């Protein structure tokens, strides 16, 4: 499938601490998670090991919300959570 990353998603990515490369990795290799309505979502945990807004975090979890339009994935938004996740 082709991936179309919307400008809104990129703006939120910058604000929340992720980027285009990580968004594509989540869409290609992430785990499906629940989403509302006709939307879908995937998430992936990345090693972070640095400070964000004055606090140190081991990992960050990137969640991408999207819709499928035929053979095209169109992003809706992206969320980023900081902390530590156990498998």
C-alpha positions in Angstrom: 0.0 0.0 0.0 1.1 3.6 -0.6 1.3 6.0 2.3 0.1 9.6 2.2 1.2 11.5 5.2 -1.0 14.6 5.6 0.4 18.0 6.5 -1.6 18.0 9.8 0.1 14.8 10.8 3.6 16.2 10.1 2.8 19.3 12.1 1.6 17.2 15.1 4.7 15.0 14.7 7.0 17.9 15.0 5.1 19.3 18.1 5.0 15.8 19.8 8.5 14.6 19.1 8.4 12.2 16.1 9.1 12.5 12.4 8.1 11.2 8.9 10.5 8.2 9.1 9.1 7.0 12.4 5.5 7.5 11.1 6.3 5.2 8.1 8.0 2.6 10.3 4.8 2.5 12.6 2.5 2.1 9.5 4.7 -0.6 8.0 5.8 -2.6 11.2 3.6 -1.4 14.0 0.9 -3.3 16.0 -2.7 -2.6 15.3 -4.5 -0.9 18.2 -8.2 0.2 18.6 -9.4 3.3 16.9 -12.8 5.1 16.7 -15.2 5.1 13.8 -13.9 4.0 10.4 -10.3 4.9 11.4 -7.5 2.5 12.1 -4.4 2.9 14.2 -1.0 1.3 14.7 1.6 1.8 17.5 5.3 1.1 18.0 7.7 1.6 20.9 11.0 3.2 20.0 14.1 3.5 22.2 14.5 7.1 23.3 17.0 7.4 26.1 17.0 11.2 26.4 15.3 14.1 27.9 12.1 15.8 26.7 10.8 18.9 28.4 13.2 18.5 31.2 12.5 14.8 32.0 14.4 11.7 31.0 12.6 8.9 29.2 13.8 5.4 28.2 11.2 5.0 25.4 8.6 6.6 23.4 5.4 5.1 21.9 4.3 6.5 18.6 0.7 5.9 17.6 -0.5 6.8 14.1 -4.2 7.1 13.3 -5.2 6.6 9.6 -7.8 5.6 7.1 -7.6 3.3 4.2 -8.8 4.5 0.8 -8.5 1.7 -1.6 -4.8 0.8 -1.8 -3.8 4.1 -0.1 -3.1 4.8 3.6 -4.0 8.4 4.5 -2.8 9.6 7.9 -5.2 11.5 10.2 -2.9 12.3 13.2 0.0 11.0 15.3 0.3 10.8 19.1 3.6 10.3 21.1 3.8 9.1 24.6 6.9 9.0 26.7 7.8 6.4 29.4 8.8 2.8 29.5 6.9 -0.2 28.2 7.3 -3.9 29.0 6.5 -6.6 26.5 
